[in-house]
Amino acid sequence: MLNIDYDKALYYTLWGQWDDLLVLMVRTNDDLLSKKIEQFLHAYHYPSSQEYLITSHEQLMQYIDHALVSQMSLTSQ
């Protein structure tokens, strides 16, 4: 089963569509994706430091990448 939440999360993150990313955070069934989005949006809107913002962005992108690669490997089998 294909899950387009990861594609949407990648698109919204790359293009800075924070409102759509927030809606995706609420609607997705992937709890870990939801948590990563929450952490990033919190760091973006309430920045305590630039490093924390960059770290949360990188963690979100790494999780999306991991999920997309895992999804592709499952569909190719």
N, C-alpha and C positions, 0 to 999 in steps of 0.2 A: 504494500500500500504506500503510495507516495504522499508525502506530507509537504504541502507548499508553504507551511509556516516559516521554514528556514529560508526559502527564497525571498519571501516577503520581508523577513527580518533583515536579511542582507541588503535588499533594495532600500528599505526605509532607513537603515543605518547609514548607508553610503550617501544617500541623497538628503539626509537631515530631516526626514519627515517624522518628527518626534510624536506628533499627535497620533499618526497611524501606528507607530511603534508601540505607543501606550495601549491602543485598542488591541493590537496583536498580543501584547503581554497579558491582557485580561482574558482573551478568547482562546489562547493556545492550550492544548492539553499537555504540552511538555512543561513540566514544572521547573526543570532546570533552565530551559530557555527563558521562561517567565522571570525567574530569579535573576538571571544575567541581565535581562533587559531592565528590570527594576533597579539593579545596582548601577547600571550605566546612566539611566535617566536621572537617578538621584544625584550621581556625581556631576552630571551635566548641569542640572538646575541649581544645585547647592554645592558648588565646588569648594572643597576644603583645601585642595592643592591641585596643581596641574598634573603632578605625577599620579595622583589617585584617579583623575579623570582619564588619563592616557591608559593606565592599567586596566580600569574597568572596560574601556573601549576595546582594548586588545583581548581581554578575556571573553568578551561577547563575540568578537570576530573569530577567535580561535574555536569557540564552541560551535558557532554556526558552520565553520569550515569542517570541523570534525563530524558534525551531524550530516552535512551534505555528502561528504566522502563515504561515511558509513551507509547512508541511504543508497548511494550509487552502487556500492559494492554488493549490497543485498539484492538490488534489482537486477544486477548482471549475472547473478548465480542461477 
